[in-house]
């Protein structure tokens, strides 16, 4: 692991800063007490953010945030006020400024504006205009306004992320950023089944995702090792099926109020929660909880290992579909979003005929409760429901026949979410020395995770079928927030860029310095990231 560079003596720092100043580059000088601190530009170049904006037009003097700055919003717009309060909450601790959120119609400060007239901005786009007199953020929707705040946040020095007062100055480069996303689905999946993560741990991950304009949180709520959501009609799923995890730890589950808290928190950061109940395989926790779900009528023991493909619901029993109906009904009632993920992968203990029969009966139940089906790409081995999305997790080396099966479904109208395991599975090791993670899909360094085009990835699949990308984080070897940090960062921002930025902006050599500039921000946020040797970290 690359060690953070330190400076042994203040004269060397001062000398270096004098040389930089002589070259005409404006920097924040490190004080003797802050020897070793990263030296950042006083004004970060406009557009030096992740994901890369669609259009950047730098020019004019920068805006400087001061103790008199106000955040101006239309007080009649509760969503705009909520974004304004969120922005103030980000900026107050590090700046020490009051930053009142007001409907003052005066000039200057930071103006948040919702405008139906900017139709080109779409559902999530925004415009950021900065100059000496102030910053204006414009969007058609609250989600767009929220994404604009993330760009504004990254234009400020990384110290803005700290929770104690920092010296500043707080400049935003002059010019205009006009930005819209390439894909509507920019997701991250968190596996809370192999190891359980608390509500607060999930919220922490949500905040990290929001910074990079991720808009879907896919929660993998059930697997062989644990069932993580309370179901009133089948209570032992959570109390017994959720009582363990990989390695035999205590496990845990979300009461309905816990799950609602996650959904509400994600919504406040403009992320939609997509819950997953994996079936017919990956179901040992359910099978152990209720004997009648097994074809033998005998419940297996709880499972704490990491093998896959050995479990299956009993496709022939009517009680199986009573169970699935109840689970989907209760989960759909808790989930305001459009989608419900039914898994469908690695059902090795289910015959193909049974798999098709199961999916033919289960997909209509999702529609019955007002949701749209999402499944892993094995769903295309059955008949995906109208409007269904298939999440592709194969490899570059996956067989041509399997790829063609998915591509044929895409040509037939099934939408695709791309999650190739040897590209953006965040639990894959970076290299052979990585202590955490797995390597069944190979090693995935930062360049490999970034350097591909979702629109041209799957042979035979029309680019128009690609709805977006999603970065899964499986947790067989991950049990703490620090573990999540190490595996998600710095790869997650690159996945976010693949989902948001125009294909024309995707250039590894241009991306490296922008990602490197995120390093101090990771540190300010308390993210202990992997110091990839491929990136020129400060």
For each residue, the residues with C-beta under 8 A, 3 or more apart:
1: 530 531
2: 531 532 533 537
3: 531
4: 36 531 537
5: 36 538
6: 35 36
7: 10 12 13 16 30 35 36
8: 12 35
9: 12 13 35
10: 7 13 14 32 35
11: 14 15
12: 7 8 9 15 16
13: 7 9 10 16 17 29 30 35
14: 10 11 17 18 29
15: 11 12 18 19
16: 7 12 13 19 20
17: 13 14 20 21 27 29 30 39
18: 14 15 21 22
19: 15 16 22 23
20: 16 17 23 25 27 39
21: 17 18 24 25 26 27
22: 18 19
23: 19 20
24: 21
25: 20 21 41
26: 21 41 42 43
27: 17 20 21 39 40 41 42
28: 39 40 41 42 157 169
29: 13 14 17 39
30: 7 13 17 34 35 36 37 39
31: 34 35
32: 10 35
33:
34: 30 31 37
35: 6 7 8 9 10 13 30 31 32
36: 4 5 6 7 30
37: 30 34
38: 158 519 520 523 538
39: 17 20 27 28 29 30 538
40: 27 28 44 157 158 517 520 538
41: 25 26 27 28 44 45
42: 26 27 28 169 171
43: 26 62 171 172 173
44: 40 41 48 154 155 156 157 171 173 517
45: 41 48 58 173
46: 56 57 58 130 155 173 174 175 177
47: 52 53 56 58 177
48: 44 45 154 155 514 517
49: 52 53 151 154 155 514
50: 154 212 493 494 496 497 511 514 515 518
51: 212 213 493 496 497 499 500 501
52: 47 49 497 500 501 502 505 510 511 514
53: 47 49 56 151 177 178 179 501
54: 125 178 179 180 501 502 505
55: 176 177 178 179
56: 46 47 53 175 176 177
57: 46 175 176 177 178
58: 45 46 47 173 174 175
59: 174 175 176
60: 130 131 132 174 175
61: 131 132 174
62: 43 130 131 132 171 172 173 174
63: 130 131 132 133 134 135 171 172 174
64: 132 169 170 171 172
65: 69 91 95 97 110 156 168 170 171 172
66: 69 97 170
67: 96 97 98
68:
69: 65 66 97 99 108 109 110
70: 99 100 101 102 104 106 108 109 110
71: 84 87 88 99 100 101 102 109 110 112
72: 84 102 103 104 105 106 109 110 111 112
73: 77 80 81 83 84 101 102 103 111 112
74: 77 80 81 103 113 114
75: 81 102 103
76: 103
77: 73 74 80 81 114
78: 81 82
79: 82 83 114 142 145
80: 73 74 77 83 84 112 113 114 142 145
81: 73 74 75 77 78 84 85 101
82: 78 79 85 86 142 268
83: 73 79 80 86 87 112 142 145 146 149
84: 71 72 73 80 81 87 88 101 112
85: 81 82 88 89 101
86: 82 83 89 90 146 149 268
87: 71 83 84 90 91 99 110 112 149 152 153
88: 71 84 85 91 92 99 100 101
89: 85 86 92
90: 86 87 149 153 160 161
91: 65 87 88 94 95 97 99 156 160
92: 88 89 95 96 97 98 99
93: 96 162 163 164 165
94: 91 159 160 161 162 163 164 165 166
95: 65 91 92 99 160 165 166 168 170
96: 67 92 93 165
97: 65 66 67 69 91 92
98: 67 92
99: 69 70 71 87 88 91 92 95
100: 70 71 88
101: 70 71 73 81 84 85 88
102: 70 71 72 73 75
103: 72 73 74 75 76
104: 70 72
105: 72
106: 70 72 109
107: 133 134
108: 69 70 133 134
109: 69 70 71 72 106 134 135
110: 65 69 70 71 72 87 134 135 136 137 152
111: 72 73 134 135 136 137
112: 71 72 73 80 83 84 87 137 145 148 149
113: 74 80 136 137 138 139 145
114: 74 77 79 80 138 139 140 141 142 145
115: 118 138 139 140
116: 119 140
117:
118: 115 121 125 127 138 139 140
119: 116 122 140
120: 125 180
121: 118 125 126 127 138 139 140 144 178 180
122: 119 125 140 144 180 181
123: 140 141 143 144 184
124: 141 143 144 147 180 181 184 213 215
125: 54 118 120 121 122 139 140 144 147 178 179 180 181
126: 121 137 138 139 144 145 147 148 151 177 178 179
127: 118 121 136 137 138 139 148 176 177 178 179
128: 135 136 137 138 148 151 152 176 177 179
129: 135 136 138 175 176
130: 46 60 62 63 134 135 136 155 172 173 174 175 176
131: 60 61 62 63 134 135 174
132: 60 61 62 63 64 174
133: 63 107 108
134: 63 107 108 109 110 111 130 131
135: 63 109 110 111 128 129 130 131 152 172
136: 110 111 113 127 128 129 130
137: 110 111 112 113 126 127 128 145 148 149 152
138: 113 114 115 118 121 126 127 128 129 148
139: 113 114 115 118 121 125 126 127 142 143 144 145 147 148
140: 114 115 116 118 119 121 122 123 125 144
141: 114 123 124 144 145
142: 79 80 82 83 114 139 145 146 270
143: 123 124 139 146 147 215 270
144: 121 122 123 124 125 126 139 140 141 147 148
145: 79 80 83 112 113 114 126 137 139 141 142 148 149
146: 83 86 142 143 149 150 210 269 270
147: 124 125 126 139 143 144 150 151 179 213 270
148: 112 126 127 128 137 138 139 144 145 151 152 179
149: 83 86 87 90 112 137 145 146 152 153
150: 146 147 153 154 210 211 212 213
151: 49 53 126 128 147 148 154 155 177 179
152: 87 110 128 135 137 148 149 155 156 172
153: 87 90 149 150 156 160 161 211
154: 44 48 49 50 150 151 211 521
155: 44 46 48 49 130 151 152 172 173
156: 44 65 91 152 153 160 170 171 172
157: 28 40 44 160 166 168 170 171
158: 38 40 161 520 521 523 524
159: 94 162 166 167 168 520 524
160: 90 91 94 95 153 156 157 166 170 524
161: 90 94 153 158 521 524 525
162: 93 94 159 166 524
163: 93 94
164: 93 94
165: 93 94 95 96
166: 94 95 157 159 160 162
167: 159
168: 65 95 157 159
169: 28 42 64
170: 64 65 66 95 156 157 160
171: 42 43 44 62 63 64 65 156 157
172: 43 62 63 64 65 130 135 152 155 156
173: 43 44 45 46 58 62 130 155
174: 46 58 59 60 61 62 63 130 131 132
175: 46 56 57 58 59 60 129 130
176: 55 56 57 59 127 128 129 130
177: 46 47 53 55 56 57 126 127 128 151
178: 53 54 55 57 121 125 126 127
179: 53 54 55 125 126 127 128 147 148 151
180: 54 120 121 122 124 125
181: 122 124 125 184 186 213 499 500
182: 499 500 501 502 503
183: 186 454 466 467 468 469 499 500
184: 123 124 181 215 467 468
185: 215 216 389 417 467 468 469 470 499
186: 181 183 213 214 215 216 468 469 470 496 499 500
187: 214 215 216 217 218 274 417 468 469 470 471 499
188: 205 209 214 216 217 218 470 471 472 473 488 492 495
189: 218 219 220 276 419 470 471 472 473
190: 197 202 205 217 218 219 220 473 475 484
191: 194 195 220 223 472 473 474 475
192: 195 196 197 202 219 220 221 226 228 475
193: 196 220 221 222 223 225 226 227 228 245 285 475
194: 191 223 225 226 245 246 306 474 475 476 478
195: 191 192 245 246 249 475 476 478 479
196: 192 193 226 228 242 245 249 250 251 252 253
197: 190 192 201 202 205 475 481 484
198: 201 202 252
199: 202 203 254 258 261 262
200: 203 204
201: 197 198 204 205 481 484
202: 190 192 197 198 199 205 206 217 219 262
203: 199 200 206 207 262 265
204: 200 201 207 208 481
205: 188 190 197 201 202 208 209 217 481 484 488
206: 202 203 209 210 217 262 265 266 269 271
207: 203 204 210 211 269
208: 204 205 211 212 488 489 492 525 527
209: 188 205 206 212 214 217 269 271 492 496
210: 146 150 206 207 213 214 269 270 271
211: 150 153 154 207 208
212: 50 51 150 208 209 492 493 496 497 500
213: 51 124 147 150 181 186 210 496 500
214: 186 187 188 209 210 217 271 492 496 499
215: 124 143 184 185 186 187 270 271 272
216: 185 186 187 188 271 272 274 468 470
217: 187 188 190 202 205 206 209 214 266 271 272 273 274
218: 187 188 189 190 274 276 341 470 472
219: 189 190 192 202 262 273 274 275 276
220: 189 190 191 192 193 223 276 278 472 474
221: 192 193 227 228 229 254 275 276 277
222: 193 226 227 228 229 237 241 276 277 278 279 282 283 285 286
223: 191 193 194 220 226 278 282 284 285
224: 282 283 284 285 303 307 308 310 311
225: 193 194 244 245 246 251 284 285 303 304 305 306
226: 192 193 194 196 222 223 241 242 243 244 245 251 252 253 285
227: 193 221 222 237 238 241 242 253 285 286 289
228: 192 193 196 221 222 238 242 252 253 254
229: 221 222 237 238 253 254 256 259 275 277 331
230: 235 237 238 253 254 255 256 259
231: 234 235 237 238 326 327 330 331
232: 235 256 330
233: 326 330
234: 231 237 289 290 323 326 327
235: 230 231 232 238 239
236: 239 240 241 289 290
237: 222 227 229 230 231 234 240 241 242 285 286 289 290 327
238: 227 228 229 230 231 235 241 242 253
239: 235 236 242 243 253
240: 236 237 243 288 289 302
241: 222 226 227 236 237 238 285 286 288 289 302
242: 196 226 227 228 237 238 239 251 252 253 285
243: 226 239 240 250 251 302
244: 225 226 248 249 250 251 302 304
245: 193 194 195 196 225 226 248 249 250 251 252 304 479
246: 194 195 225 249 304 305 306 475 476
247: 304 479
248: 244 245 304
249: 195 196 244 245 246 479
250: 196 243 244 245
251: 196 225 226 242 243 244 245
252: 196 198 226 228 242 245
253: 196 226 227 228 229 230 238 239 242
254: 199 221 228 229 230 258 259 262
255: 230 258 259
256: 229 230 232 259 260 334
257: 260 261
258: 199 254 255 261 262
259: 229 230 254 255 256 262 263 334
260: 256 257 263 264 334
261: 199 257 258 264 265
262: 199 202 203 206 219 254 258 259 265 266 273
263: 259 260 266 267 273 334 335 336 337
264: 260 261 267 268
265: 203 206 261 262 268 269
266: 206 217 262 263 269 271 272 273
267: 263 264 270 271 272 273 336
268: 82 86 264 265
269: 146 206 207 209 210 265 266
270: 142 143 146 147 210 215 267
271: 206 209 210 214 215 216 217 266 267
272: 215 216 217 266 267 337 338 339
273: 217 219 262 263 266 267 335 337
274: 187 216 217 218 219 337 339 340 341 374
275: 219 221 229 331 334 335 340 341
276: 189 218 219 220 221 222 340 341 342 343 374
277: 221 222 229 327 328 331 340 341 342 343
278: 220 222 223 281 282 283 342 343 344 345
279: 222 282 283 313 324 342 343 344 358 362
280: 283 312 313 315 344 347 350 354 355 358
281: 278 308 309 311 312 343 344 345 346 347 348 349 350
282: 222 223 224 278 279 308 311 343 345 346 347
283: 222 224 278 279 280 286 287 293 311 312 313
284: 223 224 225 287 288 300 302 303 310 311
285: 193 222 223 224 225 226 227 237 241 242 288 289 302 303
286: 222 227 237 241 283 289 290 293 313 323
287: 283 284 290 293 294 299 300 311 313
288: 240 241 284 285 299 300 301 302 303
289: 227 234 236 237 240 241 285 286 293 299
290: 234 236 237 286 287 293 299 323
291: 294 297 298 299
292: 297 317 319
293: 283 286 287 289 290 313 314 317 319 320 323
294: 287 291 297 298 299 300 314
295: 314 316 317
296:
297: 291 292 294
298: 291 294
299: 287 288 289 290 291 294
300: 284 287 288 294 303 311
301: 288
302: 240 241 243 244 284 285 288
303: 224 225 284 285 288 300 311
304: 225 244 245 246 247 248
305: 225 246
306: 194 225 246 476
307: 224 310
308: 224 281 282 346 348
309: 281 346 347 348 349
310: 224 284 307 348 349
311: 224 281 282 283 284 287 300 303 349
312: 280 281 283 315 347 349 350 354
313: 279 280 283 286 287 293 320 323 324 358
314: 293 294 295 317 319 320
315: 280 312 320 350 354 355 357 358
316: 295 320 354
317: 292 293 295 314 320
318: 321 322
319: 292 293 314 322 323
320: 293 313 314 315 316 317 323 324 358
321: 318 324 325 361 362 365
322: 318 319 325 326
323: 234 286 290 293 313 319 320 326 327
324: 279 313 320 321 327 328 361 362 365
325: 321 322 328 329 365 368
326: 231 233 234 322 323 329 330
327: 231 234 237 277 323 324 330 331
328: 277 324 325 331 332 340 362 365 366 368 369 371
329: 325 326 332 333 369
330: 231 232 233 326 327 333 334
331: 229 231 275 277 327 328 334 335 340
332: 328 329 335 340 366 369 370 371
333: 329 330 369
334: 256 259 260 263 275 330 331
335: 263 273 275 331 332 340 371
336: 263 267
337: 263 272 273 274
338: 272 371 372
339: 272 274 371 372 373 374 389
340: 274 275 276 277 328 331 332 335 366 369 371 372 373 374
341: 218 274 275 276 277 374 375 391
342: 276 277 278 279 359 362 363 366 373 374 375 379
343: 276 277 278 279 281 282 375 376
344: 278 279 280 281 347 355 359 375 376 378 379 382
345: 278 281 282 376 377 378 393
346: 281 282 308 309 378
347: 280 281 282 309 312 344 350 355 378
348: 281 308 309 310
349: 281 309 310 311 312
350: 280 281 312 315 347 354 355 358
351: 354 355
352: 355 356 381
353: 356 357
354: 280 312 315 316 350 351 357 358
355: 280 315 344 347 350 351 352 358 359 378 381 382
356: 352 353 359 360 381 382 383
357: 315 353 354 360 361
358: 279 280 313 315 320 350 354 355 361 362
359: 342 344 355 356 362 363 375 379 382 383
360: 356 357 363 364 382 383
361: 321 324 357 358 364 365
362: 279 321 324 328 342 358 359 365 366
363: 342 359 360 366 367 373 384 385 388
364: 360 361 367 368 385
365: 321 324 325 328 361 362 368 369
366: 328 332 340 342 362 363 369 371 372 373 385
367: 363 364 370 371 372 373 385
368: 325 328 364 365
369: 328 329 332 333 340 365 366
370: 332 367
371: 328 332 335 338 339 340 366 367
372: 338 339 340 366 367 387 388 389
373: 339 340 342 363 366 367 379 384 385 387 388 389
374: 274 276 339 340 341 342 388 389 390 391 417
375: 341 342 343 344 359 378 379 384 388 389 390 391
376: 343 344 345 379 390 391 393
377: 345 380 390 391 392 393 394 406
378: 344 345 346 347 355 375 381
379: 342 344 359 373 375 376 382 384 388 390
380: 377 384 390 405 406 408 409 414
381: 352 355 356 378 405
382: 344 355 356 359 360 379
383: 356 359 360
384: 363 373 375 379 380 388 390 409 414
385: 363 364 366 367 373 388
386: 413
387: 372 373 415
388: 363 372 373 374 375 379 384 385 414 415
389: 185 339 372 373 374 375 414 415 416 417 467
390: 374 375 376 377 379 380 384 406 409 410 414 415 416 417
391: 341 374 375 376 377 416 417 418 419 470
392: 377 406 416 417 418 419 420 458
393: 345 376 377 419 420 421 425 472
394: 377 398 402 403 406 420 421
395: 398 420 421 422 441 442
396: 420 422 423
397: 422
398: 394 395 402 403
399: 402 403
400: 403 404 459
401: 404 405
402: 394 398 399 405 406
403: 394 398 399 400 406 407 458 459 460
404: 400 401 407 408 459 460
405: 380 381 401 402 408 409
406: 377 380 390 392 394 402 403 409 410 416 458 461
407: 403 404 410 411 458 459 460 461
408: 380 404 405 411 412 460
409: 380 384 390 405 406 412 414
410: 390 406 407 413 414 415 416 458 460 461 462 465
411: 407 408 460 461 462 465
412: 408 409
413: 386 410 465
414: 380 384 388 389 390 409 410 465
415: 387 388 389 390 410 465 466 467
416: 389 390 391 392 406 410 458 461 465 466 467
417: 185 187 374 389 390 391 392 467 468 469 470
418: 391 392 424 454 457 458 466 468 469 470
419: 189 391 392 393 424 425 469 470 471 472
420: 392 393 394 395 396 423 424 425 452 457
421: 393 394 395 424 425 428 441 472
422: 395 396 397 425 428 441 442 444 448
423: 396 420 444 448 449 452
424: 418 419 420 421 444 449 469 470 471 472 491 495 498
425: 393 419 420 421 422 428 441 444 471 472 473 474
426: 471 472 473 487 488 491 492
427: 436 437 438 472 473 474 475 476 477 478 487
428: 421 422 425 437 438 439 441 442 443 444
429: 432 434 436 437 438 439 443 444
430: 434 437 443 444 445 446 530 532
431: 434 443 445
432: 429 439 443
433:
434: 429 430 431 437 443 530
435:
436: 427 429 477 478 483 486 487
437: 427 428 429 430 434 477 478 487
438: 427 428 429 441 474 476 477
439: 428 429 432 442 443
440:
441: 395 421 422 425 428 438 444
442: 395 422 428 439
443: 428 429 430 431 432 434 439 448
444: 422 423 424 425 428 429 430 441 448 449 491
445: 430 431 448 449 532 534
446: 430 449 450 490 491 494 515 532 534 535
447: 450 451 508 534
448: 422 423 443 444 445 451 452
449: 423 424 444 445 446 491 494 495
450: 446 447 491 494 495 497 498 506 508 511
451: 447 448 506 508
452: 420 423 448 457 498
453: 456 457 503 506
454: 183 418 457 466 468 469 498 499
455: 463 466 503
456: 453 463
457: 418 420 452 453 454 461 466
458: 392 403 406 407 410 416 418 461 466
459: 400 403 404 407
460: 403 404 407 408 410 411
461: 406 407 410 411 416 457 458 465 466
462: 410 411 465
463: 455 456 466
464:
465: 410 411 413 414 415 416 461 462
466: 183 415 416 418 454 455 457 458 461 463
467: 183 184 185 389 415 416 417
468: 183 184 185 186 187 216 417 418 454 499
469: 183 185 186 187 417 418 419 424 454 495 498 499
470: 185 186 187 188 189 216 218 391 417 418 419 424 495
471: 187 188 189 419 424 425 426 488 491 492 495
472: 188 189 191 218 220 393 419 421 424 425 426 427
473: 188 189 190 191 425 426 427 478 484 487 488
474: 191 194 220 425 427 438 478
475: 190 191 192 193 194 195 197 246 427 478 479 483 484
476: 194 195 246 306 427 438
477: 427 436 437 438 483
478: 194 195 427 436 437 473 474 475 483 484 487
479: 195 245 247 249 475 483
480: 483 484
481: 197 201 204 205 484 485
482: 485 486 528
483: 436 475 477 478 479 480 486 487
484: 190 197 201 205 473 475 478 480 481 487 488
485: 481 482 488 489 527 528 529
486: 436 482 483 489 528 529 530
487: 426 427 436 437 473 478 483 484 491 530
488: 188 205 208 426 471 473 484 485 491 492
489: 208 485 486 492 493 522 527 529 530
490: 446 493 494 515 518 519 522 529 530 532 535
491: 424 426 444 446 449 450 471 487 488 494 495
492: 188 208 209 212 214 426 471 488 489 495 496
493: 50 51 212 489 490 496 497 515 518
494: 50 446 449 450 490 491 497 498 511 515
495: 188 424 449 450 469 470 471 491 492 498 499
496: 50 51 186 209 212 213 214 492 493 499 500
497: 50 51 52 212 450 493 494 500 501 505 506 511
498: 424 450 452 454 469 494 495 501 506
499: 51 181 182 183 185 186 187 214 454 468 469 495 496
500: 51 52 181 182 183 186 212 213 496 497
501: 51 52 53 54 182 497 498 505 506
502: 52 54 182 505
503: 182 453 455 506
504:
505: 52 54 497 501 502 510
506: 450 451 453 497 498 501 503 511
507: 510 511
508: 447 450 451 511 512
509: 512
510: 52 505 507 513 514
511: 50 52 450 494 497 506 507 508 514 515
512: 508 509 515 516 534 535 536
513: 510 516 517 536
514: 48 49 50 52 510 511 517 518
515: 50 446 490 493 494 511 512 518 519 535
516: 512 513 519 535 536 537 538
517: 40 44 48 513 514 520 521 538
518: 50 490 493 514 515 521 522
519: 38 490 515 516 522 523 529 531 535 537 538
520: 38 40 158 159 517 523 524 538
521: 154 158 161 517 518 524 525
522: 489 490 518 519 525 527 529
523: 38 158 519 520 526 527
524: 158 159 160 161 162 520 521
525: 161 208 521 522
526: 523
527: 208 485 489 522 523
528: 482 485 486
529: 485 486 489 490 519 522
530: 1 430 434 486 487 489 490
531: 1 2 3 4 519 535 537
532: 2 430 445 446 490 535
533: 2
534: 445 446 447 512
535: 446 490 512 515 516 519 531 532
536: 512 513 516
537: 2 4 516 519 531
538: 5 38 39 40 516 517 519 520
